[in-house]
Amino acid sequence: MLFSCSQTPTQETTSQNTEPKVYTADIIVYGGTSGAVTAAVQAKKMGKSVIMVSPDIHLGGLSAGGLGFTDTGNKKVIGGLSREFYHRLYMHYQDSAAWKWQAKSEYGNKGQGTPAIDGNARTMWIFEPHAAEKVFEDFISENNIEIYRDEWLDRSNGLEMENGRISAIKTLSGKTFQGTVFIDATYEGDLMAMAGVKYHVGREANSVYGEEFNGIQKEVFHHGHHFSEKIDPYVVAGDPSSGLLPKISSKDPGVNGEGDDRIQAYCFRMCLSNHPDNRIAFTKPEGYNPADYELLARVYAKGWDATFNKFDPIPNRKTDTNNHGPFSTDNIGMNYDYPEASYERRKEIIKEHENYQKGLMYFLANDPKVPEEVRTEMSQWGLAKDEFTDNGNWPHQIYVREARRMIGDYVMTENDVLGKIEVPKPVGMGSYTMDSHNAQRYVTEKGYVQNEGDIGVHAPVPYSISYGSLVPQNGQCENLLVPVCVSSSHIAFGSIRMEPVFMILGQSAATAAVIAIDDQVSVQNVSYDKLSEKLLADNMVLTLGEQ
């Protein structure tokens, strides 16, 4: 789905009876993600005034929101402030006081090919949410970053533009933020969309960018998150007239390789504990209906036994629990309207995902249709009592795996990720597998249920990410950089979308913003020689030969 600058933004209502206040800085960073934090810190380190306007109260996005089992790929290409983040976590876990629920010597030091606690590199790649959040807060306080939290862009009247440049943004509370350069570091890209920048939602057809793994992929099952057995989709097995079970679409899944408006599934990365003194038992959520999980019961009846395969261990007898299997924490198909939705609608979607996932855990721990051994094991787990303490121990950030993606000065595709072409103007590197979770659950021609969209294609070597993927096309917005909703195809974004990369690109975007201000040029005309020289001086890794 392609959107252009003529699209009317979603209407939002500005708070009334609030005295307008104006705040000014060289650089305005909109967002509270990990990339937003590194962008703000880099701008301040380079001597510019910066204001961070964060819709979030808690900083760090997914990095502090439950995703503690970091998706890294080749760790050697993670440099700059991103590596500093993981070094600070290493230092945190050197303190014996950090090991409250488990001895440090008891923690399994394994993770994705290299140690979780990497003594040689002095980095820690697997960590607890509260530890990550503290590092982000330290970044902010140590650099005296001016930050306004719980400030939401007014998506109906919150943008002022002059001659193709943003001059100010306004939030729903009535505040106005004026700046010379703006950085949209949100997962959703609301500021980017309001500024008239072209973007895409959904999967492109393979023909658009000459790709193989974009678009609809009905016959590809790379991670095993599909129905390997014949599972009946109907409320009354064998009776189509009884209707479909919940979470199954009745729509035509489409043609292989063609594009669609679907996006990969979201979930929460739950932090669970099996320590008796630090766990809260799973409770029945509002509106719980065991019929919502009947499909999973049928999977169990066929002998599936991989329930706990993605209870990835993080320190202190906790987990980063992720989706695994044909029916799991991914709420497939329930997020299609999220990228463009109003704040109110997004809140509804998030709550529905929360209730679905809480209901799933309650079902696993209590329902007699779940194998007894699974129920017994699940009863040993619960939400970690000392995480997300102001949110009922539930993660404060839903995993927005994909929303809007800019169509910028350069579009990263699978051909870049797979090393088939040379990437121009590199400003950072990625290396993780092109990873897309399922985008739909449908009924096959033979009358069984199946998932679609699960792609995992390994990048043979680390690849560079182009500066052009951070900036709009010429003739669009001249003073906006976008380090999270980067310009890339759906499948290329499946690799780029990793948290270490967002931190890298946040730092690169801020560096470019400073140069644009100093040289009085648009972000599209920033001198790449100056940009790359500064990034390398700040220990960033830009090409394969530098790692």
C-alpha positions as CSV (number, residue, x, y, z in Angstrom):
1,M,0.0,0.0,0.0
2,L,1.7,3.2,-1.2
3,F,0.9,6.5,0.5
4,S,2.0,10.0,-0.8
5,C,2.2,13.4,0.6
6,S,-1.4,14.2,-0.4
7,Q,-2.9,11.7,2.1
8,T,-4.9,13.3,4.9
9,P,-3.4,12.3,8.3
10,T,-5.5,10.5,10.8
11,Q,-7.5,13.1,12.8
12,E,-6.5,13.5,16.5
13,T,-8.0,15.8,19.0
14,T,-5.7,18.4,20.7
15,S,-6.0,18.7,24.5
16,Q,-8.0,21.8,25.5
17,N,-7.4,24.4,28.2
18,T,-3.6,24.0,28.0
19,E,-1.4,27.0,27.8
20,P,0.7,26.8,24.7
21,K,4.5,26.6,25.3
22,V,7.3,26.8,22.8
23,Y,10.6,25.0,23.1
24,T,13.5,25.4,20.7
25,A,16.6,23.4,19.9
26,D,18.9,22.7,17.0
27,I,17.7,19.2,16.7
28,I,14.3,17.7,17.7
29,V,14.2,13.9,18.1
30,Y,10.7,12.5,18.1
31,G,10.5,9.1,19.8
32,G,11.5,7.1,22.8
33,T,13.1,4.1,21.1
34,S,16.7,2.9,21.5
35,G,17.5,4.8,18.2
36,A,15.9,8.0,19.6
37,V,18.2,7.8,22.6
38,T,21.4,7.3,20.6
39,A,20.3,10.1,18.2
40,A,19.8,12.6,21.1
41,V,23.1,11.6,22.8
42,Q,25.1,11.9,19.6
43,A,23.6,15.3,18.8
44,K,24.5,16.6,22.3
45,K,28.0,15.1,22.1
46,M,28.6,17.0,18.9
47,G,27.7,20.3,20.5
48,K,24.2,20.9,19.4
49,S,21.1,21.6,21.5
50,V,18.7,18.8,21.3
51,I,15.2,18.1,22.6
52,M,13.8,14.6,22.8
53,V,10.0,14.5,22.4
54,S,9.0,11.1,23.6
55,P,5.4,9.6,23.4
56,D,6.8,6.9,25.7
57,I,7.4,7.4,29.4
58,H,9.9,4.5,29.5
59,L,12.9,4.9,27.2
60,G,14.5,2.3,25.0
61,G,11.6,0.7,23.1
62,L,11.9,-3.0,22.7
63,S,15.5,-3.0,24.0
64,A,14.1,-2.1,27.4
65,G,10.7,-3.6,26.8
66,G,11.4,-7.3,27.0
67,L,13.6,-8.1,24.1
68,G,16.6,-8.9,26.2
69,F,17.8,-11.9,24.1
70,T,19.3,-9.6,21.5
71,D,19.1,-10.4,17.8
72,T,22.6,-9.5,16.8
73,G,24.0,-11.5,13.9
74,N,27.7,-10.7,13.6
75,K,28.6,-8.6,16.7
76,K,31.8,-7.3,15.2
77,V,29.8,-4.8,13.1
78,I,28.0,-3.3,16.0
79,G,29.9,-0.1,16.9
80,G,29.6,3.4,18.3
81,L,26.9,4.1,21.0
82,S,25.2,0.8,20.2
83,R,28.3,-1.1,21.4
84,E,28.6,1.3,24.3
85,F,25.1,0.3,25.4
86,Y,26.1,-3.4,25.4
87,H,29.3,-2.6,27.2
88,R,27.5,-0.8,29.9
89,L,25.3,-3.8,30.4
90,Y,28.4,-5.9,30.8
91,M,29.6,-3.6,33.5
92,H,26.2,-3.8,35.2
93,Y,26.5,-7.5,35.4
94,Q,30.0,-7.4,36.8
95,D,28.5,-6.1,40.0
96,S,27.4,-9.0,42.3
97,A,24.5,-6.9,43.4
98,A,23.0,-7.4,39.9
99,W,22.5,-11.1,40.6
100,K,19.6,-11.1,43.0
101,W,17.8,-14.3,42.0
102,Q,20.7,-16.3,40.6
103,A,24.4,-16.6,41.1
104,K,26.4,-15.2,38.2
105,S,28.2,-18.6,38.0
106,E,24.9,-20.3,37.4
107,Y,23.9,-18.3,34.4
108,G,24.3,-20.2,31.2
109,N,26.8,-18.1,29.2
110,K,25.5,-19.0,25.7
111,G,23.8,-16.9,23.1
112,Q,23.5,-17.0,19.4
113,G,27.0,-18.2,18.6
114,T,29.0,-16.1,21.1
115,P,28.8,-15.7,24.8
116,A,26.1,-13.7,26.5
117,I,28.8,-12.3,28.7
118,D,31.6,-11.6,26.3
119,G,34.6,-11.0,28.5
120,N,37.0,-10.4,25.6
121,A,34.9,-7.7,24.1
122,R,33.5,-6.6,27.5
123,T,29.9,-6.7,26.2
124,M,26.7,-8.3,27.4
125,W,24.2,-9.2,24.8
126,I,21.5,-10.8,27.0
127,F,20.0,-8.8,29.8
128,E,16.9,-7.9,31.9
129,P,14.6,-5.1,30.9
130,H,15.1,-2.9,33.9
131,A,18.9,-3.1,33.4
132,A,18.6,-1.9,29.8
133,E,16.3,0.9,30.8
134,K,18.8,2.1,33.4
135,V,21.5,2.3,30.7
136,F,19.2,4.4,28.5
137,E,18.3,6.7,31.5
138,D,22.0,7.0,32.3
139,F,22.7,8.1,28.7
140,I,20.1,10.8,29.1
141,S,21.1,12.1,32.5
142,E,24.9,12.0,31.9
143,N,24.4,14.1,28.7
144,N,21.8,16.5,30.2
145,I,19.4,15.7,27.4
146,E,16.3,17.8,27.6
147,I,13.4,15.4,27.4
148,Y,9.6,15.6,27.4
149,R,7.8,12.4,28.0
150,D,4.2,11.3,27.3
151,E,4.2,13.9,24.5
152,W,2.2,12.7,21.4
153,L,2.4,14.4,18.0
154,D,-0.8,16.1,17.2
155,R,-1.6,14.3,13.9
156,S,-4.3,16.7,12.8
157,N,-2.7,20.1,13.4
158,G,0.8,19.4,14.7
159,L,3.1,20.1,11.8
160,E,4.4,23.5,10.6
161,M,6.3,23.4,7.3
162,E,7.9,26.2,5.3
163,N,9.5,25.7,1.9
164,G,9.8,22.0,2.1
165,R,11.2,22.1,5.7
166,I,9.6,21.3,9.0
167,S,9.8,24.4,11.2
168,A,7.9,23.0,14.3
169,I,5.8,20.2,15.6
170,K,3.1,20.4,18.2
171,T,1.9,17.7,20.6
172,L,-1.5,17.0,22.0
173,S,-0.7,18.7,25.3
174,G,-0.3,22.0,23.5
175,K,3.5,22.2,23.4
176,T,5.4,23.4,20.3
177,F,8.9,22.3,19.5
178,Q,10.9,24.3,17.0
179,G,14.1,23.0,15.4
180,T,16.5,23.2,12.5
181,V,16.5,19.4,11.8
182,F,14.1,16.8,13.0
183,I,14.6,13.1,13.5
184,D,11.6,10.6,13.5
185,A,12.9,7.7,15.5
186,T,9.5,6.1,16.3
187,Y,8.5,2.6,15.3
188,E,5.4,4.0,13.5
189,G,6.8,6.9,11.5
190,D,3.9,9.4,12.3
191,L,6.1,12.5,11.8
192,M,7.5,11.1,8.6
193,A,4.0,10.6,7.3
194,M,2.8,14.0,8.3
195,A,5.8,15.6,6.6
196,G,4.6,14.4,3.2
197,V,7.3,11.8,2.8
198,K,6.4,8.8,0.7
199,Y,6.2,5.4,2.4
200,H,4.9,1.9,2.1
201,V,2.8,-0.3,4.3
202,G,2.7,-4.1,3.6
203,R,4.7,-6.4,1.4
204,E,5.8,-5.4,-2.1
205,A,5.6,-7.8,-5.0
206,N,8.9,-9.4,-5.8
207,S,8.7,-7.7,-9.2
208,V,9.0,-4.2,-7.6
209,Y,12.6,-4.5,-6.6
210,G,13.7,-7.7,-8.3
211,E,13.5,-9.8,-5.2
212,E,12.7,-13.4,-4.4
213,F,11.5,-13.4,-0.8
214,N,9.2,-10.4,-0.6
215,G,5.4,-10.6,-1.2
216,I,3.2,-13.6,-0.4
217,Q,5.1,-16.8,0.3
218,K,2.6,-19.6,0.8
219,E,5.0,-22.5,0.2
220,V,7.9,-21.2,2.3
221,F,8.3,-22.3,6.0
222,H,11.8,-21.4,7.1
223,H,11.4,-21.3,10.9
224,G,8.9,-24.1,11.5
225,H,6.2,-21.7,12.7
226,H,3.6,-23.4,10.5
227,F,1.1,-26.2,10.8
228,S,3.1,-29.4,10.0
229,E,0.0,-31.6,10.6
230,K,-3.4,-31.4,9.0
231,I,-5.4,-29.3,11.4
232,D,-9.2,-28.7,10.9
233,P,-10.0,-25.0,10.9
234,Y,-13.8,-25.2,11.7
235,V,-15.6,-24.8,15.0
236,V,-17.1,-28.2,14.5
237,A,-14.4,-30.3,12.9
238,G,-15.3,-31.2,9.4
239,D,-18.3,-28.9,9.2
240,P,-17.6,-25.7,7.2
241,S,-21.1,-24.4,8.0
242,S,-20.1,-24.1,11.7
243,G,-17.7,-21.3,10.8
244,L,-14.0,-20.8,11.3
245,L,-12.2,-21.0,14.7
246,P,-10.9,-17.6,16.0
247,K,-7.7,-16.2,14.5
248,I,-8.3,-17.8,11.1
249,S,-9.0,-15.6,8.0
250,S,-11.7,-16.4,5.5
251,K,-10.0,-14.3,2.8
252,D,-8.1,-15.5,-0.2
253,P,-4.4,-15.6,0.8
254,G,-3.3,-14.3,-2.6
255,V,-0.8,-15.3,-5.2
256,N,2.8,-16.3,-4.4
257,G,5.2,-13.4,-5.0
258,E,2.5,-10.8,-5.2
259,G,2.3,-7.8,-2.9
260,D,-0.4,-7.2,-0.3
261,D,-1.3,-4.9,2.6
262,R,-0.5,-7.4,5.3
263,I,2.3,-6.9,7.8
264,Q,4.1,-9.4,10.0
265,A,2.6,-10.3,13.4
266,Y,3.2,-8.4,16.6
267,C,3.5,-9.8,20.1
268,F,4.8,-8.8,23.5
269,R,8.2,-10.1,24.5
270,M,7.2,-11.3,28.0
271,C,9.7,-11.4,30.8
272,L,8.9,-14.5,32.8
273,S,10.4,-15.9,36.0
274,N,10.5,-19.3,37.5
275,H,11.9,-18.2,40.9
276,P,9.2,-18.9,43.5
277,D,9.8,-15.5,45.2
278,N,9.8,-13.5,41.9
279,R,6.9,-14.8,39.9
280,I,3.3,-13.8,39.6
281,A,1.0,-16.6,38.5
282,F,-0.9,-16.2,35.2
283,T,-4.4,-14.9,35.8
284,K,-7.5,-15.1,33.6
285,P,-7.7,-11.8,31.6
286,E,-10.7,-9.8,30.9
287,G,-13.0,-11.4,28.3
288,Y,-11.1,-14.7,28.4
289,N,-12.6,-17.4,26.2
290,P,-10.9,-20.8,26.0
291,A,-12.4,-21.2,22.5
292,D,-9.9,-18.6,21.3
293,Y,-7.2,-21.3,21.8
294,E,-9.0,-24.3,20.5
295,L,-6.7,-24.3,17.4
296,L,-3.7,-24.7,19.8
297,A,-5.5,-27.6,21.6
298,R,-5.8,-29.3,18.2
299,V,-2.1,-28.9,17.6
300,Y,-1.4,-30.5,20.9
301,A,-3.7,-33.3,20.1
302,K,-1.5,-34.1,17.1
303,G,1.5,-34.5,19.4
304,W,3.3,-31.1,19.2
305,D,5.7,-30.7,22.1
306,A,7.8,-27.5,21.6
307,T,6.0,-25.2,24.0
308,F,9.1,-24.0,25.8
309,N,11.6,-23.7,23.0
310,K,11.6,-19.9,23.0
311,F,11.7,-19.3,26.7
312,D,15.2,-17.8,26.1
313,P,17.1,-17.4,29.4
314,I,18.2,-14.0,30.6
315,P,19.9,-13.3,33.9
316,N,18.3,-14.0,37.3
317,R,16.1,-16.9,36.3
318,K,14.1,-14.9,33.8
319,T,13.2,-15.2,30.2
320,D,12.7,-13.2,27.0
321,T,9.8,-15.3,25.8
322,N,9.2,-15.1,22.1
323,N,6.8,-16.7,19.6
324,H,7.4,-20.3,18.7
325,G,5.4,-22.8,16.7
326,P,2.2,-22.7,14.6
327,F,0.1,-21.1,17.4
328,S,1.9,-19.0,19.9
329,T,2.4,-15.4,21.2
330,D,2.2,-13.8,17.7
331,N,-1.3,-12.5,17.2
332,I,-1.4,-13.2,13.5
333,G,-3.5,-10.9,11.3
334,M,-4.7,-8.7,14.1
335,N,-2.4,-5.7,13.4
336,Y,-3.0,-4.8,9.8
337,D,-4.5,-1.3,10.5
338,Y,-2.0,-0.5,13.3
339,P,0.5,1.6,11.2
340,E,-2.0,4.1,10.0
341,A,-4.5,3.9,12.9
342,S,-5.4,6.7,15.3
343,Y,-3.9,6.7,18.7
344,E,-7.2,5.4,20.1
345,R,-7.4,2.6,17.6
346,R,-3.7,1.6,18.3
347,K,-4.5,1.5,22.0
348,E,-7.3,-0.9,21.2
349,I,-5.1,-3.1,19.1
350,I,-2.4,-3.2,21.8
351,K,-5.0,-4.1,24.5
352,E,-6.4,-6.9,22.3
353,H,-2.8,-8.3,21.8
354,E,-2.3,-8.1,25.6
355,N,-5.5,-9.9,26.4
356,Y,-4.8,-12.5,23.7
357,Q,-1.3,-13.2,25.1
358,K,-2.4,-13.2,28.7
359,G,-5.2,-15.6,27.8
360,L,-2.8,-17.8,26.0
361,M,-0.6,-18.1,29.1
362,Y,-3.6,-18.8,31.3
363,F,-4.8,-21.4,28.8
364,L,-1.4,-23.2,28.8
365,A,-1.3,-23.3,32.6
366,N,-4.9,-24.3,33.3
367,D,-6.9,-25.8,30.4
368,P,-7.4,-29.6,30.5
369,K,-6.9,-29.7,26.7
370,V,-3.3,-28.8,27.3
371,P,-1.1,-31.8,28.0
372,E,-0.5,-32.3,31.7
373,E,3.2,-32.1,31.4
374,V,2.9,-28.7,29.8
375,R,0.5,-27.4,32.4
376,T,2.8,-28.7,35.1
377,E,5.8,-27.0,33.6
378,M,3.9,-23.8,32.9
379,S,2.8,-23.6,36.6
380,Q,6.4,-23.1,37.5
381,W,6.5,-19.8,35.5
382,G,4.9,-16.4,35.9
383,L,5.4,-12.7,35.1
384,A,8.6,-11.4,36.7
385,K,7.6,-9.5,39.8
386,D,10.4,-7.0,39.6
387,E,10.0,-6.0,36.0
388,F,7.5,-3.4,34.5
389,T,6.4,-2.7,38.1
390,D,4.2,0.3,37.1
391,N,2.4,-1.7,34.4
392,G,1.2,-4.8,36.2
393,N,4.5,-6.5,35.3
394,W,3.5,-6.5,31.6
395,P,5.9,-5.0,29.0
396,H,5.2,-1.4,28.2
397,Q,6.1,-1.8,24.6
398,I,4.4,-4.0,22.0
399,Y,6.8,-5.5,19.4
400,V,6.1,-3.4,16.4
401,R,8.1,-5.6,14.0
402,E,7.1,-3.5,11.0
403,A,4.9,-0.5,10.4
404,R,5.4,2.3,7.8
405,R,8.6,2.1,5.8
406,M,9.9,5.2,4.0
407,I,10.5,5.2,0.3
408,G,13.6,7.4,0.5
409,D,16.6,8.5,-1.5
410,Y,17.8,4.9,-1.6
411,V,15.7,1.8,-1.0
412,M,17.5,-1.1,0.7
413,T,16.4,-4.5,-0.8
414,E,17.3,-8.1,-0.3
415,N,19.9,-7.6,-3.1
416,D,21.8,-5.3,-0.7
417,V,21.3,-7.6,2.3
418,L,22.5,-10.7,0.3
419,G,25.6,-8.8,-1.0
420,K,24.6,-8.9,-4.6
421,I,25.2,-5.2,-5.1
422,E,27.5,-2.6,-3.6
423,V,25.7,-0.3,-1.2
424,P,26.4,3.4,-1.7
425,K,27.3,5.8,1.1
426,P,27.3,3.3,4.0
427,V,26.5,4.7,7.5
428,G,26.3,1.4,9.5
429,M,26.0,-2.3,9.0
430,G,23.5,-5.1,9.6
431,S,24.1,-8.8,9.5
432,Y,21.0,-10.6,10.9
433,T,18.9,-13.0,8.9
434,M,16.1,-11.5,6.8
435,D,13.4,-12.4,9.3
436,S,9.7,-12.0,8.8
437,H,7.1,-13.5,11.1
438,N,3.8,-14.8,9.7
439,A,1.5,-12.3,8.2
440,Q,-1.7,-14.4,7.8
441,R,-3.5,-17.5,8.9
442,Y,-5.8,-19.0,6.3
443,V,-7.6,-22.1,5.0
444,T,-5.8,-24.0,2.3
445,E,-7.5,-25.4,-0.8
446,K,-7.6,-28.8,0.9
447,G,-9.5,-27.4,3.8
448,Y,-6.8,-27.2,6.5
449,V,-5.4,-24.2,8.4
450,Q,-2.0,-22.8,7.5
451,N,0.2,-19.8,8.3
452,E,2.0,-17.7,5.7
453,G,4.8,-15.2,5.8
454,D,7.4,-16.9,7.9
455,I,10.7,-16.1,6.1
456,G,14.3,-16.6,7.4
457,V,17.0,-16.0,4.8
458,H,20.6,-15.8,6.1
459,A,22.8,-12.9,5.1
460,P,26.0,-14.6,4.0
461,V,28.2,-11.7,5.2
462,P,27.5,-8.4,7.0
463,Y,26.2,-5.7,4.7
464,S,26.3,-1.9,4.7
465,I,23.2,0.3,5.1
466,S,23.0,3.3,2.9
467,Y,22.7,6.9,4.1
468,G,20.1,7.3,1.4
469,S,17.8,5.0,3.3
470,L,17.7,7.5,6.2
471,V,16.6,10.5,4.1
472,P,13.5,11.4,2.0
473,Q,13.7,11.7,-1.7
474,N,14.9,15.0,-3.2
475,G,12.0,17.4,-3.4
476,Q,10.4,16.1,-0.3
477,C,11.2,17.1,3.3
478,E,14.7,18.7,3.5
479,N,15.3,18.5,7.2
480,L,14.0,15.1,8.4
481,L,15.9,11.9,9.0
482,V,14.3,8.6,9.6
483,P,16.6,5.9,11.3
484,V,13.9,3.4,12.3
485,C,11.2,3.4,9.6
486,V,14.0,3.2,7.1
487,S,13.7,3.1,3.4
488,S,13.7,-0.6,2.6
489,S,11.6,-3.3,1.2
490,H,9.6,-5.5,3.5
491,I,12.0,-8.4,3.4
492,A,15.2,-6.3,3.7
493,F,13.6,-4.6,6.7
494,G,13.3,-8.1,8.2
495,S,17.1,-7.9,8.8
496,I,17.6,-4.2,9.3
497,R,14.9,-4.0,12.0
498,M,17.1,-5.2,14.8
499,E,17.6,-3.1,17.9
500,P,21.4,-2.8,17.7
501,V,21.0,-1.5,14.1
502,F,18.4,1.1,15.2
503,M,20.9,2.4,17.7
504,I,23.6,2.6,15.0
505,L,21.3,4.4,12.6
506,G,20.1,6.8,15.2
507,Q,23.7,7.8,15.9
508,S,24.3,8.1,12.1
509,A,21.2,10.2,11.6
510,A,22.2,12.7,14.3
511,T,25.7,13.0,13.0
512,A,24.2,13.9,9.6
513,A,21.8,16.3,11.2
514,V,24.7,18.2,12.8
515,I,26.6,18.4,9.5
516,A,23.5,19.6,7.8
517,I,23.1,22.4,10.3
518,D,26.8,23.4,10.2
519,D,27.0,23.5,6.4
520,Q,23.5,24.9,6.0
521,V,22.4,22.2,3.6
522,S,19.5,19.8,3.3
523,V,19.9,16.4,4.7
524,Q,20.0,15.1,1.2
525,N,23.0,17.2,0.4
526,V,25.1,16.4,3.5
527,S,28.8,15.7,2.5
528,Y,29.3,12.0,2.7
529,D,33.0,12.5,3.2
530,K,32.4,14.5,6.3
531,L,29.8,12.1,7.5
532,S,31.8,9.0,7.1
533,E,34.9,10.6,8.6
534,K,33.0,11.5,11.8
535,L,31.3,8.1,12.1
536,L,34.6,6.3,11.8
537,A,36.1,8.6,14.4
538,D,33.2,7.6,16.7
539,N,34.0,3.9,16.3
540,M,31.2,3.0,13.9
541,V,31.7,0.2,11.4
542,L,30.6,1.1,7.9
543,T,31.9,-1.6,5.6
544,L,32.9,-5.2,5.8
545,G,36.6,-4.4,5.6
546,E,36.5,-2.3,8.8
547,Q,35.2,-4.9,11.2
